[in-house]
Amino acid sequence: MTAQVLPGWTHVYSGKVRELYVPEGSDTADAAELLVVASDRVSAFDHVLEPGIPRKGELLTTLSNWWFSQLDVPNHLVPGGADRIPAEVAGRSMLVKPLDMFPIECVVRGYLTGSGWAEYQESQSVTGIPLPAGLRNGDRLPEPIFTPAWKAPQGEHDENISFERMVEIVGEDAATALRDLSLEVYSTAAQTAEAKGLIIADTKFEFGTDADGVITLGDEVLTSDSSRYWDLAAWNAGGTPEERMASFDKQIVRDWLAANWDKQGTPPELPAVIVAQTAERYAELIERLTA
């Protein structure tokens, strides 16, 4: 993938979805600000897929910016930074301050699904947290749980870990602060979403410390890529797991890929209908949340 050339900025990194730039003449070690540009690329099962989802970068950025404005927690946005974003990438970029990121994905689950459901079926627990017997895929948990993951180097799989293992990696004080802050942010967001007829089944946050040592929310937040959103009315109506978990995120992509690829070699191209459905659901989510 070739990054876009932006006058005044130097491209330094390509992620699965985002591009990172520093001011011309700087590098990642000394840059006072960073430009994060969200592309239309979509990833699943640790692979970037073709084709991308139209307007996805813009939609993800809009969601993150909206949530940052709703949450009473320090975040990495530069105040007034939106006015200094290059016109070529306006609408899908964030000007942010650099953070010393924790190598942890702070996952909070309010409902049982995904890898948590798979682990529960084997051990009746998720990352060592025991759960009641008899839960079904998509059930609401008695209370939200914090299930961290270790961020593996690019190209490797992230690893679900216990809280005790997280303490070994980042220290007890940081681990406790990250857990408590993650649960607090999830609780606030879940209440906000439910008022709009939406469920946040689970989500992941990424935090770092700023130049003053303050734990700060970074990366994206509560987007369709980092969270599972379901329709509250459909969930309340019951039915099959597919009906209960009517999704506003990239689960459509995951489901199609799981049914049409054995995870060996290069993933197949996404059909046009899957691309269109995913784009529609992303757009509908923003409309419902921000209306």
N, C-alpha and C positions, 0 to 999 in steps of 0.2 A: 504494500500500500504506500502511495506517495503522498506526503503531507502537503497541504496547501502552503504556498509562500505568502507570508504576511509582512508587508513593509514595517520595519521597526521591531520585528520579533524574530527570534531564532527558534526553530523547532528542535526539541531535545528528546522527545519520547513519544512513541505510539503504543497505546494500550489496545485492548480488544475493541473498545468503543470510543475512547477519547484520545485527543492529541494534546500534548503539553508544549507550551512555548515559554521562553524567557525573554526579557527585553534585550534587544541587540546590544552586544558587548558584555552581557552577563552570562553566567552559567548557573546550574541548579544550586551550587554551593553558596553563591553570594547574591542571587536575585532577590530584590525586595518584594517583587510581585510575580505572579505566574498567570499565564493565560491558559485556561482549560477549555478546549473546544470539543463539543460532543458531535460525533459523526452520526450518520444514519445506519452504521453497521449494527448487526444483531449477532449475539453469540449465544450458544447453548452447548452444554456438555464440554465446556472449555475449548470450543471451536468457533471461529468467526464464520458466519454463513453468508451465502450469496442467494439472492440479491439483498440489499439493505431494505429497511422499512422507511418509506417516504416520510420526511419531516420528523423522524424519530429524534434526531439530535435537538431540534427545536422544542419538541414536546417534553423531553426529559429535562432540559434546562428550565423550561417554564415551570415544571412540577417542583424541581429543587428550589428554585427561587421563591415560589409560593410558600413552600413548607418552611424554608428558612425564615420567612417573614412571620410565620405563625408560631414559631417555637421560641421560648424564652431561654435560650442556651447559646453560649458563644459559638459563632461559626466563622468560616474562613473567608467570607466575602469581604472585599475591600469596599468600605463605604464610598458611595458615589462612583464606584468602578465601572458600572454599566455604561456611563457616558464616555468612557475611554476605550471601549472595545472596538477593534477595527470593523468598519462597515461590512467588509467581506464575510465576517462570521457573526455579525450581530444577530441576536435572537437565540443562538445556540452556544454561547460562550459565557464563561464567568471569569472575572478578574479576582484572583484570590491571593491571600498572603500565604507564604510557605509555612508548612508545619513539619515538625518532627513526628512522623506518623508511627503509631503503635502497630506492630505486625499482627494485629488481631482484627478479625471481623466480628463485630459485636452483634450477634444474632439474637433477636427476641422473637419468641413464638407464642402467639395467643391461641392458636389452633394447631391441631395435629395433622400434618401433611408433609409431602416431600420426603427428604431424607430422614426427618424426624419420625414420620410414619413407618418408614422402612426399618429404622432402628427399634422402634417400639414393638413391632411385630416379633423381633428377635429376643428382646430383653425386657420389655415392658418399662423401658426407660429411654431417656434421650440425653446423651453426653453424661451419663451417670446419674441423672435426676430421675428417681422413681416416679411413675405415673400410675393412676388407678387402672385396674383391670377393666376390660370390656369396652375400651374406647374404639371408635370407628374412624376411618379416614375422613378428615374434615371436621371432627368434633372440636368443640371449644374446650380448652383446658381449664381446670379449676381456677388457675391464675396464670398469668404470663410467666414464661420461664426464660432465663438467659442461658443460651447455649453457644458459647464462643467457638470460633474456628481460627486456626492458625493460617495466616496468609502465606502460602507457599510461593517460591520464586516463580516468575512467569514461565509458563509451559508445564508447570506441575500442578497437581490437584491440591486445593485447599483441604485442610484436615480438621474435622470436628474434634474438639478437645474438651476435657473436663475443666471446671473452674480451677481445680487444683493445679492442673498443668498450665493454665493461663498465669497463675500466681508465679510459677517457676520461670515463666518467660518474661513477664513485665514487673513482677514484684507485687506484694500483697496490697499496698496502698493504691497503686494504679489500678490493679485488677478490681478492687472493691469499688473505686470511684467510677470506673468504666461500666461495671455491672449496674450500679445504682442509677447512673445517668441514663444508660440505655433503657432501663425499665421505666424510668420517669418519662423520657421522651416518647416511648412507645405508648404509654398510657394516655398521654395528652393527644397524640396523633390518632389513636384508635377512637377516642371519644369524638374528636373532630370529624373523622370519617363516618362514624355511625350516624351522626346528625345529618349527613348527606346521603344516607342509605347505602353505605359501603362498609365492608369489613376489611381491615388489614390483618390478614391471617398470620403473616410473619414478615420480618424485615431485617435488614442488616445495616448497621451504622459503622462508620470508620472515624476514628478520632486521632488527633495528634496534639502536641503541645506547641504553643506559639512561642515567640521570643521571650515572653515573660513567664513561661512555664505553665500557662493556663491551658487546661484541657479544652480542646476546641473541636467542634463538629466539622468534618471536612468531606471531601469527595462529593458524591451525590447524596440526596436524602429523600427517602420515601418515594422513590420513583417506581415506574412500572418494571424497571430492570432489577431493582434491589428489594422489591417487596411483592408479596402476593395480595392482590386486591380481589375481593369477591363481592357479589351483589347481595346485600343483606336480605332483601325480600325473598330471593331465590333460596338462600340458605335456610331461612325460617320456614319455607314451604316444604323442606325435606326432599325426598326423592332419592335418586341415585347419587353417588358421589359427584359425578359429572354435573348433574343439575344443581346440587347444593353448592358446588364450588365454581359457579359461573364466573369466569376470570376476566379481569381488565388488564392483564399483563401479558408477558410473552409465553404464558403457559400453552397457548395455541401452537406456538413454534415448537416448544419442548415436546408436546404430545405428538405432533406430526412427525418430528424427527425420530422419536422413540419407536414409532410404528413403521418407519420406512428406512431405518439405518441401523446397522449392527454395531456402530461405534468403531468400526475398523476403516482405516484409510480416510479419504476425503469425504466429508458429508455431501449428500446430494443437494442440488439447488432447491430452494423453497418454491413451491408452486405459487402462481400469481394470486390465487384465491386465499392462500394462507397469509401472504404479504398484505393483501387488502384488508382481511379480517383483523389482523394484528394492528394495522394503522388505525382502523376505525375504533378499536377498543381503547387504544392509547388516547385518542382524541376525545372519546366519550368520557373517559375517566377525568380528564382535566376539566371538561365542561361541567360534570357533576360536582366535582370538588370545589371549584372556584366560583360557581354560580351564586 
